[in-house]
Amino acid sequence: MRPMNPPRETLHRCLLVLLLMLGSGVAAAEEALVAALREIAIPLGAPPDLSPLIERIAPARVVLLGEASHGTSEFYSLRAEISRDLIAEHGFRFIAVEGDWNALYRLNRYVKGYDQDAASAREIMRTFERWPTWMWANEETAALIEWLKTHNAKLPPEQRVGFYGIDVYGKADALRELPASMAALDAEEAEWLREQYAPFDALLEDTRAYVRRLQRGDEGLGGNARAVVERLQEQRDHLAIDAAEYLHLKQMAWVVKNAEKHYGGMAGRGPESWNTRVDHFYQTLERLLAFYGADAKGIVWAHNTHVGDARATDMARRQRRNIGQLAREGLGPEQVAAVGFGTERGRVLAGRAWEAPMERMSAPPAAPGSIEAAMRAAGDGEDLLFLFDDAIPAPLRQRHGHRAIGVVYQPEREVPGNYVPTVLPRRYDAFVFINETEALTPIPSP
């Protein structure tokens, strides 16, 4: 017998009931998340009291300080405050940031008192050319650099704190500066370097054109870049330079080599390009730890996407790793403290496309169901600190959307692309939530 079709009104009623059931389930899950966050939240206060956080992270050998965007003032100023305490009170020896080695090495020389020509950090920052300049040419970072210079002036040279860039970009600067630096040491070696790097000259101004060549199947110039790294390792005993100068030469060669590999990875669709870059981050961190000594302790500033363990996000499914994961695996989780930073709404510096003009944008209220929306509700608009341990409420062990804003940002298209599925306590050891944030104060180039 042919089954009877239910009346249309019955179908509508069933659909409505189903939607209400789903809605109530979502609402219940959000309420459970808010309650779990409220249970462990520590109000930061105004001015913020960071002492519980410092107490938690200071024993680590490496402290990773994140940010939800590269253009938010509070993330930079709070990381600076934390870094000052770790350096002055707990013996941390360097800060390594998500920036170019060559450009930021000028700041390293400045804070250590080796650059007598620069009058201020701002003067150096005005020379930064690679987009986005505001990431490190800003008043918040300048204030930290001046503090570092003053702090170092009271110390003997071998105890001074360093400031470095760990990114794979800045290839053009390294290509130019490495042969020039070598010329003062060994004219013959400098000429050999120029010959190896000469084929790169035409690529300095148009990286995208080079990537397109690789996509068409061109072999690329990776062999030359590898040869330079190997040659510098072989020549170490013949170069009359100290360990700091040799680290600088070697790191420039690694930047060129790994940038070549990074751009080569862009020709494919897999994770190679991303992973080459984060491997360079971690390898640079390892070199800095080795340079400062077996017991040295260091601080890393980078985006949450890099410092929060990738295994606690959907990055793992895409076979992407990051420095947070690599540090925990390489040094041991007890030697690493990862701190995330986030906001529910505010202002931010970004561009609407790569190399687009810098804009002061408004980040809209966080998406419903996200970690940030729940934190706002948990604190009734207060700034909060969360310290994670084994006794984590069950709702926090679930995946929730976690906001991430890049240097390229289109606020009107934020959902869902700017939210990373995350198990927060597995990703970080602590989290700093600023309810409403302001944009960085950039230092413009001439």
Secondary structure, 3 states (H helix, E strand, C coil): CCCCCCCHHHHHHHHHHHHHHHHHHHHHHHHHHHHHHHHHEEECCCCCCCHHHHHHHCCCCEEEECCCCCCEHHHHHHHHHHHHHHHHHHCCCEEEECCCHHHHHHHHHHHCCCCCCCCCHHHHHCCCCCCCHHHCCEHHHHHHHHHHHHHHHCCCHHHCCEEEECCCCCHHHHHHHHHHHHHCCCHHHHHHHHHHHHHHHHHCCCHHHHHHHHHCCCCCCHHHHHHHHHHHHHCHHHCCCCHHHHHHHHHHHHHHHHHHHHHHHCCCCCCHHHHHHHHHHHHHHHHHHHHHCCCCCEEEECCHHHHCCHHHECCCCCCCCCHHHHHHHHHCHHHEEEEEEEEEEEEEEEECCCCCCCEEEEECCCCCCCHHHHHHHHHCCCCEEEECCCCCCHHHHCCEEEECCCCECCHHHCCCCCEEEECHHHHCCEEEEEEEECECCECCCC
